[in-house]
């Protein structure tokens, strides 16, 4: 997601950063000499505490087999020589032949719940066998599930951009940038319905993969689709009591899913849409009875607006969907004001129904999606499953994508049974309704611990900042619970990914600003604070990095893990900040999407960048990783100018082995303004599906008369040219070979 400059810092707990833990470790004389002695930026030394991690290492990886793509500012998708792409589908494409082809002029007033949504993001593929059941093998027939994250660029969906009824109101183009006037109903309905997930049948033809219009499997899950509230049996009534609204006074059902960013695929063959920046869709106006201090604490911790905009304000962080009508529940639900006598009379609890992993059965079009509350409520960014082992529990790793937030793990109570493959939501009820939720704490000595979030922990039961009532309350307010147990604040944990070769887990930490990162505020997991030399994004940690960890004993149920930093993003001329030795062939900024190929072992890295875009558009890189502990300890040299005064400092951290150009190369560069996000492949590794999100994101308002920043994919012959569209592309080698090798 590209709009994190809007994020307030919701985590004001006093939980330690890595620097605090490091200081404790330095009090140990035996460790002090090890951590402080004889270190340089390029000098790697294996840590005694991590040396055992190299035991049983896989064979040395091969080099990548394609020529690195150069940086590009072109309005096209750029691939290596010998590769090609086609567009599978784009925003507005019709799922039914009865609907007209997309005009690309914002004229559509038909049912947008039967068109492809906007802002393509996480996705996965589900094969269908001859009997119409889920198959793990490529059958030439499949369903592709694609997240549709945001409406930040919804002005391209309306004839003249977004409007309001306020006299003299300005046009608005960015998320949360509206003039507080009432909004037209049809505009808002269109925006609501282009969120969610597209479930589309695709078939393999001699010309490549194509969508199958009119398939009975074609389906849109939108922000209005009825969904089931699912949770542990012992806590389900506690959970539902927090979700009571005028629409469902029992709190057993909710409506829709939105701002789905990263995703998850379950071993039994269902899809997890992960709700990320959902808090910004709500507003609080016309407050009646006062909210309790506890309700206000909950909203504040999740960044939900607790009050109407101040008098004289010209805009608000919200979509303005609530302005259409105060009586129509489709719009009134976005207003969290306590205007009724109790929660059954208004929508004060509506925000409690968002912030979850939403399970969808792609092959059961009449099934009701389920929000899996046992996995916790926060700004979900992907839910990646551990390697399934028969007879052992499953673990799902999840990031909370905001500054100073946490990495979480859910461990199922049920043990994996391969006979559940194809079991749909019944299997989901088995594995995702009962289990334990954990938050990660990282130590300074490359070790870490999973902290269970349970009301049985006195730190949670007696937490003064938010008085928990029961375990259901813990799950719905998981951020507070993670604060209470002392989880480690991280820098915007984005996508996670599991290396299928060894089960190690990777997380992208996208970037940070000088507000949080100065030489005096660095820590081992977030060790850089420096000036971006070209001035594009100022100071802090503008280019981000990727952290990885390995569970003790390779067990999903492990309470401890070992960690290091896999890669640091950087411009190749960043000097001491370029810790991973990047060159013009593999320099990158702001890692976001992460995904491992089962066919090749390649780790695909996708970027969502604003710091490097003066030189190149966002990109996707291929990496051949080693394993946790294959590098060693480094000392980072930091320097910034803060308040006119130069600040310097050093920070020790743990860095994986350098990959070099042979094992890390740029594979794709996107059109201007686009984020590269979402990827899956065919089992043979010969076809990649990749999403290009919000090309032309920085375009000026349509009313300005200026040309859009991008007009892709229309400029490449797909659909009607004129305005940019998010899209899913299909990448192949021209010789039909395996991609990347």
C-alpha positions in Angstrom: 0.0 0.0 0.0 1.4 3.4 -1.0 -0.4 5.6 1.5 1.4 5.0 4.8 2.3 8.7 5.2 -1.3 8.9 6.5 -0.6 6.5 9.3 -0.7 7.9 12.8 1.6 6.1 15.2 -1.0 4.1 17.2 1.5 2.2 19.3 2.4 4.5 22.1 3.3 1.6 24.5 6.7 1.6 26.2 7.6 -1.8 24.7 11.3 -2.0 23.9 12.9 -1.6 20.5 15.8 -3.9 19.9 18.2 -1.2 21.2 16.8 -1.6 24.7 17.4 -5.4 24.5 20.8 -4.9 23.1 21.7 -2.6 26.0 20.7 -5.3 28.4 22.9 -7.8 26.5 25.9 -5.4 26.7 25.7 -5.5 30.5 26.9 -9.1 30.2 30.8 -8.9 30.2 31.0 -12.1 28.1 28.8 -10.6 25.5 30.1 -7.1 25.7 33.4 -8.0 24.2 31.8 -10.0 21.5 29.3 -7.4 20.4 31.6 -4.3 20.5 35.0 -5.6 19.6 36.7 -5.4 16.2 33.7 -4.8 13.9 33.6 -3.0 10.5 30.8 -2.5 8.0 32.2 -5.0 5.6 33.7 -7.4 8.2 31.4 -10.4 8.8 32.0 -12.7 11.7 29.9 -15.7 12.6 28.2 -15.3 15.9 28.6 -18.1 18.4 25.0 -17.9 19.3 23.9 -18.4 15.7 26.7 -20.7 14.4 24.6 -23.8 14.8 22.1 -22.4 12.3 24.3 -23.5 9.4 24.0 -27.1 10.4 22.3 -29.2 7.7 22.4 -26.3 5.2 21.0 -27.1 1.7 23.3 -27.4 -1.3 24.9 -24.2 -2.6 22.3 -22.3 -4.8 22.7 -21.8 -8.5 23.0 -18.4 -10.2 20.0 -16.8 -11.8 19.6 -17.4 -15.5 18.4 -14.1 -16.9 20.0 -10.8 -17.7 19.2 -8.1 -15.1 16.7 -5.5 -16.2 18.0 -1.9 -16.1 16.3 0.8 -14.2 13.3 2.3 -16.2 11.0 5.3 -16.2 9.0 4.0 -19.2 5.2 3.6 -19.2 5.3 -0.1 -19.7 6.2 -3.4 -17.9 9.9 -4.1 -18.7 11.2 -7.7 -18.6 14.5 -9.4 -19.4 15.3 -10.3 -23.0 13.5 -13.5 -23.9 10.5 -12.8 -21.7 7.0 -11.6 -22.5 3.7 -10.6 -20.8 0.0 -10.3 -21.5 -2.8 -8.8 -19.5 -5.2 -11.3 -18.0 -7.7 -8.8 -16.6 -7.8 -5.2 -15.5 -10.0 -2.9 -13.4 -13.6 -2.9 -14.7 -13.5 -6.0 -16.9 -16.9 -7.7 -16.9 -17.3 -11.1 -15.4 -20.6 -11.5 -17.3 -21.1 -11.2 -21.0 -24.3 -9.3 -20.4 -22.2 -6.3 -19.2 -20.7 -4.0 -21.6 -17.0 -3.8 -22.1 -15.2 -1.3 -19.9 -15.4 2.2 -21.3 -12.4 3.5 -19.4 -14.2 6.8 -19.1 -15.9 6.2 -15.8 -19.3 5.8 -17.4 -20.3 2.5 -15.9 -23.4 2.7 -13.7 -24.1 -1.0 -13.8 -23.5 -3.6 -11.0 -19.8 -3.2 -10.1 -20.1 -6.4 -8.0 -19.9 -8.2 -11.4 -16.8 -6.4 -12.6 -13.1 -6.8 -11.7 -12.2 -4.5 -8.8 -9.5 -2.0 -8.5 -6.0 -1.9 -7.0 -5.0 -5.6 -7.7 -2.9 -6.9 -4.8 -2.3 -10.3 -3.2 -3.5 -13.3 -5.2 -3.4 -17.1 -5.6 -4.4 -19.9 -8.0 -6.7 -22.9 -7.3 -6.8 -25.7 -9.9 -10.0 -27.6 -10.6 -10.1 -31.4 -11.4 -12.4 -33.2 -13.8 -15.0 -33.5 -11.0 -15.0 -29.8 -10.2 -13.0 -30.3 -7.0 -9.8 -28.6 -5.8 -6.6 -30.0 -7.2 -3.0 -29.3 -6.3 -1.9 -30.2 -9.8 -2.2 -28.0 -12.9 -5.3 -29.2 -14.8 -5.4 -26.3 -17.3 -8.5 -25.0 -15.5 -8.3 -22.9 -12.3 -9.8 -20.1 -10.3 -7.7 -17.0 -9.6 -8.4 -15.0 -6.4 -7.2 -11.4 -6.5 -7.4 -8.8 -3.7 -8.6 -5.3 -4.5 -7.0 -3.1 -1.9 -8.0 0.5 -2.1 -9.9 3.3 -3.8 -7.2 5.9 -3.5 -7.3 6.5 -7.3 -11.0 6.1 -7.7 -11.1 9.4 -9.6 -10.3 7.4 -12.7 -13.5 5.4 -12.2 -15.8 8.5 -12.4 -16.4 10.6 -15.5 -14.8 13.8 -14.2 -13.1 12.6 -11.1 -14.6 12.3 -7.6 -17.0 15.1 -6.6 -19.0 16.3 -3.6 -22.2 18.4 -3.4 -20.5 21.1 -1.4 -20.6 24.4 -3.2 -17.1 25.4 -4.1 -15.8 22.0 -3.1 -12.6 20.9 -4.7 -12.1 17.7 -6.6 -10.1 15.2 -4.7 -7.8 12.4 -5.8 -6.1 10.8 -2.9 -7.3 8.5 -0.1 -8.7 10.6 2.7 -8.7 13.8 0.7 -12.3 15.0 0.4 -13.9 18.3 1.2 -16.4 17.2 3.9 -19.4 17.7 1.6 -22.1 15.0 0.9 -21.0 12.6 -1.8 -23.1 11.3 -4.7 -24.6 7.9 -4.0 -23.6 6.2 -7.3 -20.0 7.2 -6.9 -19.8 5.8 -3.4 -21.6 2.5 -4.4 -19.1 2.1 -7.2 -16.1 2.6 -4.8 -17.6 0.3 -2.1 -18.1 -2.5 -4.7 -14.7 -2.3 -6.3 -13.1 -3.3 -3.0 -12.8 -6.9 -1.9 -11.8 -10.0 -3.9 -12.3 -11.1 -7.4 -12.8 -14.9 -7.8 -12.5 -15.7 -11.5 -12.3 -18.9 -13.5 -9.3 -19.0 -15.9 -8.5 -21.6 -18.6 -5.3 -22.4 -20.4 -5.6 -22.0 -24.2 -3.1 -22.2 -27.0 -2.8 -18.5 -26.7 -2.1 -18.6 -23.0 -4.3 -18.2 -19.9 -7.7 -16.4 -20.4 -10.6 -15.6 -18.1 -13.8 -17.5 -18.6 -16.7 -15.0 -18.7 -20.1 -16.3 -17.4 -18.5 -19.1 -15.4 -20.7 -20.1 -12.4 -17.5 -19.8 -10.3 -17.0 -16.1 -11.1 -17.7 -14.1 -8.0 -17.0 -10.8 -6.3 -16.6 -10.5 -2.6 -17.1 -6.8 -1.9 -17.4 -4.5 1.1 -21.1 -5.4 1.2 -21.0 -9.2 1.0 -22.4 -11.0 4.1 -19.7 -12.8 6.1 -19.7 -15.1 9.1 -18.0 -14.2 12.4 -16.0 -17.2 13.4 -14.0 -17.8 16.6 -13.1 -20.2 19.4 -16.1 -22.0 20.9 -15.2 -20.8 24.3 -15.0 -17.1 23.2 -17.4 -16.8 20.3 -20.2 -15.1 22.4 -17.7 -12.8 23.9 -16.5 -11.9 20.4 -20.0 -11.4 19.0 -20.9 -9.1 21.8 -18.3 -6.7 20.5 -19.7 -6.9 17.0 -23.4 -6.1 17.6 -24.8 -3.5 15.2 -28.1 -2.3 14.0 -27.7 -4.6 11.0 -27.2 -7.8 13.1 -28.1 -7.4 16.7 -26.6 -10.8 17.5 -23.1 -9.9 16.1 -23.0 -13.3 14.3 -22.7 -11.8 10.8 -21.0 -8.8 9.3 -20.8 -7.2 5.9 -17.9 -7.3 3.6 -14.1 -7.1 3.5 -12.0 -4.2 2.4 -8.4 -2.9 2.0 -7.2 -6.5 1.4 -3.5 -6.3 0.8 -1.3 -9.4 1.2 -3.1 -12.8 1.2 -2.8 -16.4 2.4 -3.4 -19.8 0.9 -4.3 -22.6 3.2 -3.0 -26.2 2.8 -6.6 -27.4 2.3 -7.2 -25.1 -0.7 -9.0 -21.9 0.5 -8.1 -18.2 0.2 -7.3 -15.8 3.0 -8.0 -12.1 2.2 -6.1 -10.0 4.8 -7.7 -6.7 5.9 -5.0 -4.0 6.2 -5.8 -0.3 6.4 -9.4 -0.7 7.2 -9.5 2.0 9.9 -9.5 4.9 7.4 -12.9 4.1 6.0 -14.8 5.2 9.1 -15.8 8.6 10.5 -17.5 9.6 13.7 -20.1 12.4 13.3 -23.2 13.4 15.3 -22.1 11.7 18.5 -24.9 10.9 21.0 -24.2 9.0 24.2 -20.6 9.3 25.2 -18.3 6.4 24.4 -16.6 4.7 27.3 -13.0 5.2 28.0 -12.4 1.6 27.0 -14.1 2.1 23.7 -12.1 5.2 23.0 -8.8 3.4 23.9 -9.7 0.6 21.5 -10.3 3.0 18.6 -7.2 5.1 19.3 -5.0 2.0 19.3 -6.3 1.0 15.9 -6.2 4.5 14.4 -10.0 4.8 14.0 -11.3 8.4 14.0 -12.8 9.0 17.5 -14.5 12.3 16.6 -15.7 14.4 13.7 -13.2 16.7 12.0 -12.5 19.9 13.8 -14.4 23.0 13.0 -12.9 24.8 9.9 -11.2 21.6 8.7 -11.1 21.2 4.9 -10.6 17.5 4.7 -10.8 14.3 6.8 -9.0 10.9 6.7 -12.0 8.9 5.5 -13.7 8.1 2.2 -16.8 10.2 3.0 -19.0 7.1 2.4 -21.1 7.9 5.4 -22.2 11.3 4.0 -24.6 9.8 1.4 -27.5 9.0 3.7 -28.1 8.7 7.5 -30.9 6.3 7.1 -29.6 3.8 4.5 -27.5 1.2 6.3 -25.2 0.8 3.3 -23.8 4.3 4.1 -24.7 4.9 7.7 -22.5 1.9 8.7 -19.4 4.0 8.0 -20.4 6.4 10.8 -19.2 5.1 14.2 -21.2 7.6 16.2 -23.1 6.3 19.2 -26.3 8.0 18.2 -28.7 5.3 19.5 -29.5 4.2 23.0 -27.2 1.2 22.7 -25.1 -0.7 20.2 -28.2 -2.4 18.7 -29.4 1.0 17.5 -26.4 2.3 15.6 -23.0 1.3 14.1 -20.6 2.2 16.9 -19.2 -1.4 16.7 -18.9 -1.5 12.9 -15.1 -1.0 13.0 -14.8 -4.1 15.3 -16.0 -6.2 12.4 -12.9 -5.4 10.3 -9.2 -6.2 10.7 -9.3 -9.9 10.2 -8.2 -12.7 7.9 -11.3 -13.5 5.7 -11.5 -17.1 4.5 -13.1 -17.7 1.1 -13.7 -21.0 -0.7 -12.9 -20.3 -4.3 -14.7 -23.4 -5.7 -17.9 -22.9 -3.7 -19.6 -19.8 -5.1 -22.6 -20.1 -2.8 -20.5 -20.3 0.4 -20.4 -17.6 3.0 -16.9 -16.2 3.7 -15.7 -16.4 7.4 -13.8 -13.8 9.4 -11.3 -15.8 11.5 -11.2 -13.9 14.7 -8.9 -16.5 16.4 -6.1 -15.1 14.2 -6.4 -11.7 15.8 -7.5 -8.2 14.8 -5.0 -5.7 13.5 -3.8 -4.3 10.1 -3.2 -7.7 8.5 -0.5 -8.0 5.9 -0.5 -11.6 4.5 -1.0 -14.8 6.4 1.6 -17.3 5.3 1.4 -21.0 6.4 4.3 -23.1 7.7 5.2 -26.2 5.9 2.4 -28.7 6.7 3.5 -31.9 8.4 1.0 -34.6 9.0 0.2 -35.0 12.6 1.5 -31.6 13.6 -0.2 -28.2 14.1 0.0 -25.5 11.4 1.4 -22.0 12.0 0.3 -18.9 10.1 2.7 -15.9 10.2 1.2 -12.4 10.0 2.4 -8.8 9.9 0.7 -5.8 11.3 1.5 -3.2 8.6 2.0 0.1 10.5 4.9 1.9 12.1 6.0 0.4 15.4 3.7 -2.6 15.1 4.3 -6.4 15.5 4.8 -9.7 13.8 2.3 -12.4 14.9 1.9 -16.1 14.7 -1.3 -18.3 15.0 -0.8 -22.0 15.8 -3.8 -24.3 15.2 -5.0 -26.6 17.9 -5.9 -29.2 15.2 -3.0 -31.2 13.7 -2.6 -31.4 10.0 -4.4 -34.2 8.2 -3.7 -34.4 4.4 -7.1 -35.8 3.9 -8.5 -32.4 4.5 -7.2 -31.1 1.2 -10.2 -29.8 -0.7 -12.2 -29.6 2.6 -13.2 -25.9 2.0 -14.6 -23.9 4.9 -15.3 -27.0 7.0 -11.6 -27.6 7.1 -11.2 -23.9 7.8 -13.4 -24.2 10.8 -11.3 -27.1 12.0 -7.9 -25.3 11.7 -8.6 -21.6 12.0 -11.2 -21.4 14.8 -9.2 -22.9 17.6 -5.6 -22.2 18.4 -3.1 -19.9 20.1 -2.1 -16.4 19.0 1.4 -15.1 19.6 3.4 -11.9 19.1 7.1 -11.8 18.5 9.8 -10.5 20.8 13.3 -10.2 19.3 16.5 -10.4 21.4 19.8 -8.7 20.6 21.7 -11.9 20.3 19.9 -13.1 17.1 17.3 -15.0 19.2 13.6 -14.4 19.7 10.5 -15.6 21.6 6.8 -16.0 20.8 4.7 -14.4 23.5 1.2 -16.0 23.8 -1.7 -13.5 23.9 -4.0 -15.0 26.5 -6.1 -13.6 29.3 -4.4 -16.1 31.6 -1.3 -14.0 31.4 -1.4 -11.5 34.3 0.3 -8.9 32.2 -2.8 -8.9 29.9 -5.4 -9.5 32.6 -4.2 -6.6 34.6 -3.2 -4.3 31.8 -4.0 -0.7 32.8 -4.1 0.9 29.4 -6.9 -1.3 28.2 -8.9 -3.4 30.8 -9.5 -6.7 29.0 -12.8 -8.4 29.9 -12.1 -11.9 28.5 -10.2 -13.9 25.8 -12.6 -12.7 23.1 -11.7 -9.1 24.0 -8.0 -10.1 23.7 -8.5 -11.4 20.2 -10.5 -8.4 19.0 -8.0 -6.0 20.6 -4.8 -7.9 19.8 -2.7 -4.8 19.5 -3.3 -3.9 23.1 -2.6 -7.5 24.2 0.7 -7.5 22.3 1.6 -4.2 24.0 0.8 -5.8 27.4 3.2 -8.7 27.0 6.1 -6.7 25.7 6.3 -7.6 22.0 9.0 -5.9 19.9 8.0 -2.9 17.9 8.9 -3.3 14.2 9.1 -1.0 11.2 5.9 -1.6 9.2 5.9 -5.4 8.8 4.6 -6.0 5.3 4.3 -9.3 3.4 5.7 -12.5 4.9 6.8 -15.6 3.0 7.9 -19.1 3.9 10.9 -20.6 2.1 9.6 -24.0 1.0 13.2 -25.5 1.0 13.8 -25.1 4.7 10.7 -23.6 6.3 12.4 -20.2 7.3 10.1 -17.2 7.4 10.8 -13.8 5.8 9.2 -10.4 6.4 9.5 -7.2 4.5 10.1 -4.1 6.7 9.3 -1.5 4.1 10.9 1.8 5.3 10.7 4.4 8.0 11.2 8.2 8.3 13.3 10.5 10.5 10.4 10.8 12.9 11.2 7.3 14.1 14.8 6.7 12.9 17.7 8.9 14.0 21.1 7.7 15.0 19.9 7.7 18.6 16.8 5.7 17.8 18.2 2.8 15.8 18.1 -0.8 17.0 19.3 -4.2 15.8 16.4 -5.0 13.6 16.0 -1.4 12.3 19.7 -0.4 12.3 19.9 2.4 9.7 19.4 6.2 10.1 20.9 8.2 7.3 20.3 10.8 4.7 19.1 9.8 1.3 21.8 11.3 -0.8 19.7 12.5 -3.7 17.2 14.1 -1.4 14.2 12.3 -2.7 12.9 11.1 0.6 15.0 12.9 3.2 16.3 11.0 6.2 15.6 7.9 8.3 15.5 4.5 6.7 14.0 5.4 3.4 14.8 2.1 1.6 13.8 -0.6 4.1 15.0 -4.2 4.6 14.0 -7.8 4.9 14.3 -9.8 8.1 14.1 -13.6 8.4 13.8 -16.1 11.2 14.0 -19.8 11.8 11.8 -21.7 14.3 13.6 -23.8 16.9 13.7 -27.4 15.8 11.8 -26.4 12.6 8.6 -26.7 14.7 5.5 -24.6 14.0 4.8 -24.8 17.7 8.2 -23.5 18.7 8.3 -20.8 21.3 11.8 -19.6 20.2 13.5 -18.7 17.0 16.7 -17.3 15.5 16.9 -14.3 13.2 19.0 -12.2 10.9 18.5 -9.5 8.2 18.4 -11.0 4.8 18.8 -7.9 2.6 19.0 -4.1 3.0 17.4 -2.0 0.3 19.6 0.8 -1.0 20.6 2.9 -3.9 23.9 1.6 -5.2 25.7 4.8 -4.4 24.4 5.0 -0.8 27.9 4.5 0.8 27.9 3.0 4.2 24.1 2.5 4.0 24.5 0.0 1.2 25.2 -2.9 3.6 24.1 -5.6 1.1 26.6 -4.4 -1.6 23.9 -3.6 -4.1 24.8 -2.5 -7.7 22.9 -0.9 -10.5 21.7 -4.4 -11.5 20.0 -5.1 -8.2 19.5 -1.9 -6.2 16.0 -1.5 -4.8 14.0 0.4 -2.3 11.0 -0.3 0.0 10.5 -4.1 -0.2 6.8 -5.0 0.2 5.6 -8.2 -1.5 7.5 -11.4 -0.8 6.9 -14.8 -2.3 8.8 -18.1 -2.7 8.5 -20.2 -5.8 8.1 -23.9 -5.1 9.4 -24.8 -8.5 12.7 -22.9 -8.4 13.3 -21.8 -4.8 13.5 -18.2 -6.0 12.5 -15.5 -3.5 10.6 -12.8 -5.4 10.8 -9.3 -4.0 8.3 -6.6 -5.0 8.6 -2.9 -4.2 6.2 -0.1 -3.2 8.6 2.8 -3.3 8.7 6.6 -3.2 12.4 7.1 -2.4 14.0 5.7 -5.6 11.4 6.7 -8.1 13.4 9.7 -9.5 15.7 7.0 -11.1 13.3 4.0 -11.6 9.8 2.9 -11.3 8.8 0.2 -8.8 10.2 -3.3 -9.5 10.4 -7.0 -8.9 13.6 -8.8 -8.1 14.6 -12.4 -8.0 16.9 -13.7 -5.2 18.4 -17.1 -4.4 18.5 -17.1 -0.6 20.8 -19.0 1.8 19.6 -19.5 5.3 19.5 -17.8 8.7 23.0 -17.4 10.1 24.9 -17.7 6.9 26.4 -14.3 7.3 27.4 -12.6 10.5 27.6 -9.4 12.6 28.1 -6.0 11.2 28.4 -2.5 12.5 26.3 0.1 10.7 27.6 3.7 10.5 24.8 6.2 10.7 24.7 10.0 10.0 21.9 12.5 9.7 21.3 16.2 10.1 18.6 16.8 12.7 17.5 20.3 13.5 20.5 21.7 11.7 23.0 19.6 13.8 24.8 16.5 12.5 24.1 13.3 14.4 26.2 10.2 14.1 26.2 6.8 15.6 26.8 3.1 15.1 24.5 0.1 15.4 25.3 -3.5 15.5 23.1 -6.0 13.7 23.2 -9.5 12.1 23.3 -9.7 8.3 23.0 -12.6 5.9 25.6 -13.5 3.4 26.0 -11.2 0.4 24.2 -12.4 -2.7 25.9 -10.4 -5.4 24.5 -10.0 -8.9 24.6 -13.7 -9.5 21.9 -14.4 -6.9 20.0 -11.1 -6.8 18.8 -9.4 -10.0 16.1 -7.0 -11.1 13.6 -9.0 -13.2 10.8 -6.5 -13.8 10.1 -2.7 -13.8 6.6 -1.4 -13.7 4.9 1.6 -15.3 5.2 5.0 -13.5 3.2 5.4 -10.3 2.6 1.6 -10.0 3.3 -0.7 -7.1 4.3 -4.3 -8.0 2.4 -6.5 -5.6 0.9 -10.0 -5.8 2.4 -13.1 -7.4 1.7 -16.7 -8.0 2.8 -19.4 -10.5 2.0 -22.6 -12.2 3.6 -25.7 -10.6 6.1 -26.1 -13.4 7.5 -22.6 -12.8 6.9 -21.7 -16.5 4.1 -19.1 -15.9 4.0 -16.2 -13.4 1.0 -14.2 -12.5 1.9 -10.7 -11.3 -0.2 -7.7 -10.3 0.5 -4.1 -11.3 -1.3 -1.8 -8.9 -2.3 1.8 -9.3 -0.3 2.9 -12.4 -0.4 6.6 -12.6 -1.0 7.0 -8.9 0.5 10.5 -8.8 -1.6 11.8 -11.6 -3.1 15.3 -11.2 -6.9 15.6 -10.8 -8.8 15.0 -14.1 -10.2 18.5 -13.7 -6.7 19.9 -14.2 -6.6 18.8 -17.8 -3.1 17.4 -17.3 -2.3 14.0 -18.9 -2.2 11.1 -16.4 1.2 10.0 -15.1 0.6 6.7 -16.8 -1.9 5.3 -19.4 -0.9 1.7 -19.0 -2.1 -0.9 -20.1 -4.2 0.9 -22.7 -1.0 2.2 -24.4 0.0 -1.4 -24.9 -3.2 -2.3 -26.7 -5.3 -3.7 -23.8 -8.8 -2.3 -23.7 -9.6 1.4 -24.4 -6.7 3.8 -24.0 -6.8 7.0 -22.0 -6.7 6.2 -18.2 -4.5 3.9 -16.3 -5.9 0.6 -14.8 -4.6 -1.9 -12.3 -4.2 -5.3 -13.9 -3.0 -8.9 -13.5 -0.4 -9.9 -16.1 0.8 -13.3 -17.2 4.6 -13.7 -17.7 6.3 -16.4 -19.7 9.5 -17.2 -21.4 9.4 -17.0 -25.2 11.0 -20.4 -25.4 8.6 -21.9 -22.8 11.3 -22.5 -20.2 11.3 -22.2 -16.4 11.2 -18.6 -15.3 14.3 -17.2 -13.5 16.7 -20.0 -14.1 
